[in-house]
Each structure stands twice: as C-alpha cells, then as structure tokens.
Amino acid sequence: MTADAPDLTSTLLQNDDEFLKLSTRHKELEHRLSELAHKPYLSEPEQVEEVTIKKRKLQLKDRMEDISRRLRGQSGPQALMV
C-alpha cells in the first residue's frame, strides 16, 4: 500500500533533509514571485528575475517529484523511513 501525496510530502518534509531544503527554497521563491506580482510595473531586471525564478521553481519542483517518486517506488515498511 502506498502513501497518498499529502502523507508522503509530510513524511518527506520530516525525514528527508534535501526535500526539506528544496521545499523551503521553493517557498522563498514563491514569496518573491508574489512580491513581483504585486508591483504595478516591473523593470527590465525584475522581468528577467521573474522568468529566472519561475524556471528555478520548476527545477526545484522536478527534483522534489524525483524524490517522491523514488520513495513511492520503494516497498515494505522502510518505504516511509527515509
């Protein structure tokens, strides 16, 4: 039986240092994107920053998904003990 996504994410956040760091960084970037989104106008450097942040967030999300997929692929009681 596999853990569902919220349980798996919670487990990874508690037990996998890399996943926690990736998640924390993803949230930081999301916060910065929110700041940029609330500006009425973005300068050219801010526009470049926005695109760069979006790409980086996708990279982080992909790596987090790789970690989740690896754990889902494990079987037995050790599957949730990262």
Secondary structure, 3 states (H helix, E strand, C coil): CCCCHHHHHHHHHHHCHHHHHHHHHHHHHHHHHHHHHCCCCCCHHHHHHHHHHHHHHHHHHHHHHHHHHHHHHCCCHHHHCC
